[in-house]
Amino acid sequence: MDRHLCRACREPAGSLVLDLGDQPACDYFPRRDDLGPDPVYPLQMWLCSSCGLAQLLADPTVPEEPRGAEPAALVAQAADAVERVTAAGFLPDHGVVAEYGSPHGGSWLGLLTARGLVPSGPGGQADVIVDCFGLMHAADQRRALAGRASRIAPGGVLLLQYHALSTIIGGLQWNALRHGHYAYYSTTALTAMLAAVGFSPVTAWQFSLYGGTVLLAASRDGERNGRPDAVVQSLVAEDARVGVRDPGAFVGLQRDVRAHAKALHDWLVAERSAGRKVLGYGAASRAVALLCQARVDRQLLPAVIDASPAKQGLRMPGTDIPVAAPARLAADKPDAVLLFVPDLLAEVRDAYPEVETAGGRWVDAQAFGSGRL
């Protein structure tokens, strides 16, 4: 393999900090009758020694994920974020807005246009540019960030939302690593990346989504107050405490891969041996590596339920587990439903009360391993 250069600063020095081995492309859901085997590819995280950006080392896959249903938790968080940004004075009256969204779905444009902002034309200047989990999907991080920065009008603001690397490390969220997600941001690394395009963080807001999500507001150097406020400074301090630039801080993340997978496999075997039925919920990308690492097949998990019609009738990558419609929850009356996206808990309990009415329970798939369950 050719020498890897950082996707942001182009420097070659860095360390491999997380290796999940060969994994199927987690955004390619084969048809249920396609028996495979599915092709696999290396899945590794590399940490740049120069700018501190954690990133996908290589990705030969082609994005193909069917569109999922937008979780209520994500919709609520977007509304909350727009309220906070408005209260802080970052949305100008009758300003122009542009959005770089995630290919997995979700948009803030409706919320922003309802507040009087006008969508920009393709490639046009904007007073506000919103990037909600979009930047991480760019293989060339430097070019993608520079493109966004170049579109911001004088006095404008760039709003970047990201799943914090400190959360991934501290929460042992190793299965956040996936093909197609090229970068895993710390506030520290983003500050360096923004400086390279003449921008600085101004303030930030934190949310509980995915265990710890940040919305960072940045402006061109010399505009607004020009200095990070106390919130940004506290995020950088937390990065230092966790050690987001230290390869040694990732050791627990790597160690938990095996512990998490073994604990989940053993629990499913015990449930089956006891005659209890378990279904999964949420055909999410983060479920793919977990199911593959844990060697879970349809004998242990007969189906993963998902509300997205586009995923129903397919199967989970790398396994023979079919994706089924929510009607199966009532039909099968499972003793437990393994929830692969913990943020969905309140939503699914409200949507499918029949699970608990029949005596079943919801189980957090992230809670296994390293003494967490």
Buried (B, 14 or more C-beta within 10 A) or exposed (E): EEEBEBBBBEEEEBEBBBBBEEBBBBBBBBEBEEEEEBEBBBBBBBBBBBBBBBBBBBBEBEEEBBEBBBBBBBEBBBEBBBEBBEEEEBBBEEBBBBBBBBEBBBBBBEBBEEBEBEBBEEEEBBBBBBBBBBBBBBBEBBEBBBBBBEBBBEEBBBBBBBBBBBBBBBBBBBBBBBBBBBBBBBBBBBBBBBBBBEBBBBBBBBBEBBBBBBBBBBBBEEBBEEEBEEBBBBBBEBBBEBBBBBBEBBEBBBBBBEBBBBBBBEBBEEBBEEEEBBBBBBBBBBBBBBBBBBEBBBEBBBBBBBBBEBBBBBBBBBBBBBBBBBEBBEEBBBBBBBBBBBBBBEBBEEBBEEBEEEEBEBBBBBBBBBEBB
